[in-house]
């Protein structure tokens, strides 16, 4: 494949993914609590989530786990082992395995 085609495909993918936040839709349940939301994502959001986002989030979770093992002695010495584990492993894992397909948030769990 020519370098021009690779560049064109990369740019098309990059700019196409930049438009995905514009398609996100959320509806409040009316309870007044913005943390608890019902989301009804369209089919293209589910397909994009299944094909693009979930594999990338699973890879980020695995890579984050490896980086956490490497960084854990330094994080423990600095006193922020829990925050490091949450940022590198728990957050990508929660986004990959807890969210509904096509949703932008997990839909439950109060955040402080």
N, C-alpha and C positions, 0 to 999 in steps of 0.2 A: 504494500500500500504506500502511496506517495506521501511525502511529508505534508503536502498541502491538504490532502484528504484527511489525514490524521488531525491536523490543526483545525480544519473546518468542522470535523465531527466533535472535537473537544470543545470548541467554542459554542457549537449548537447545543451540546449537552449542558455546558455551564450556564448559558443564558436561558435555556429551558428550565433548569432547576431554579434559577433566580425568580421565575414567575410563580412557583408553587405556593408561596405564602399568600399570593393574591387570590388563590382559589380556596383557601381554608374557610370553612363555615362553621360557626358555633351558634348554639341557641341556649339561652339561660333557661333553667327549669322554673323560674319564677319564685324560688325560695329566697332570693335576695343574697345568697351566698355565691360569689363568683367562682369558688373552687369547685363546686359541684355543678357540672354542666352535662347536658345531653348533646352529643354530637351525632349528626347524621351525614357522614361524608359521602360525596358522590362516588360513582364507580371508578372514574379515572383517578381519584385520590387513593382509592384502595389498591388499584393496580400499580400505581407509582410507588406506593408504600411497600407493597409486596415485592416488587421487582428491584427497586433501587434502595429505598431507605432501610428496610429490615436487614438485608445482607451487609450494608455498610455499618449499621449499628451493632450487629453481631460481631463483625470484624473489629469495631472500635472497642467492644467489651473485651474481646480476647487480647487485643494489643494493650489495652489499658490494664488488664490483669498482669501481663508481663512487665509493663512499666512500673506497676505498683510493687511487684516483687523487687525490682531493681531499686526503686526509690524508697522502699520502706525503712531501711536503716537511717537514711537522711531525714525522712519525715518523722520517725520516732525520736531522733535526736532533737528535732525542732519542735516537737510537741504537737504536731498536727497530723498524726497518723490516720485518725478517723476522717478528717476532711479530705485527705489525699485519697483514701479508699473510696469515699463517696463520689468524688469527682472523676476518678479514673475507671471505676468498676461499676458502682451501684447506679449512677445516673444513666450511663449508656445502656446498662442491662435492663433497667426499668423502662427506658424508652423502647427497647427492642422487644421485650417480652410481656410487658404489662398493658401497654396501650392497645386499644381496639384498632383494627385494621383501617387505616386512613385517618384516624383521629390525631389531633395535634397535642392533646394532653391525656393523662391517664384517667381522668374523670373522678378520681377519689383520692383521699389522703390529704388532710389539711397541711398546708405549707406555712411555716412561720415567717 
